[in-house]
């Protein structure tokens, strides 16, 4: 890796960590698998528009609850091959005016792709998401780190750890549930079509973000694809807004690269 890339990587990492410590964040997303962040990055000066809808597919205690809508824009900010970074902003609707009066969230990520450090090295990503603007309501401040490696035939495996605001990421009784494991498997099904992609991801924890998600994507063109997936939440009694608990959802996600 070039000296200037290393220096810039350190500077950006310090900047991101500074944001972690000074910004006092529901699902404002960087480049993701289905639900959790991925080790992928938007290319330099490229833009990604994501339109994600989550529809409640069952009831909890007789209540189906509101769905979730996420409109996100992410862009790559580094021109280097071995050190990459992206930043993004999301408009997020939770179906509850208390939260929806403050719908803007931010995310950032920096890392290195597979093979950047040495031959066959894993991809690395360090980032933050769900940085909302309303203190003690939408500032979930989720920080994560993860590594990912593509294996022959198997596909890509990724694993990491996340932590967030201990007073906002809680279980159904308000107890702290602000950290856990994130993990995923994803693979392009080249045996069938280069346009077909399958994935499973998981976020542990009894907060409202904890979930097991499985689905597939179809690329209609080089720049347009759609993900269809089902989301099974770890704690269906956890509140994701001020009135609704976490019934399982079906998600459809439109991804457009510009």
ZIFEN-V465991 format. One record per run of one state. SS is the DSSP state (A for helix, B for strand, O for the rest). FROM is the first residue (numbers start at 1). LEN is the number of residues. Records with the same first field share a line. If there is no record, write none. Layout:
# ZIFEN-V465991
SS->FROM-LEN ; FROM-LEN
This chain:
# ZIFEN-V465991
O->1-2 ; 23-9 ; 33-4 ; 38-6 ; 45-2 ; 57-3 ; 61-2 ; 64-4 ; 77-7 ; 94-3 ; 101-3 ; 113-10 ; 133-6 ; 152-3 ; 164-6 ; 171-5 ; 177-2 ; 189-7 ; 204-7 ; 220-4 ; 234-5 ; 240-5 ; 246-3 ; 258-1
A->3-20 ; 97-4
B->32-1 ; 37-1 ; 44-1 ; 47-10 ; 60-1 ; 63-1 ; 68-9 ; 84-10 ; 104-9 ; 123-10 ; 139-13 ; 155-9 ; 170-1 ; 176-1 ; 179-10 ; 196-8 ; 211-9 ; 224-10 ; 239-1 ; 245-1 ; 249-9
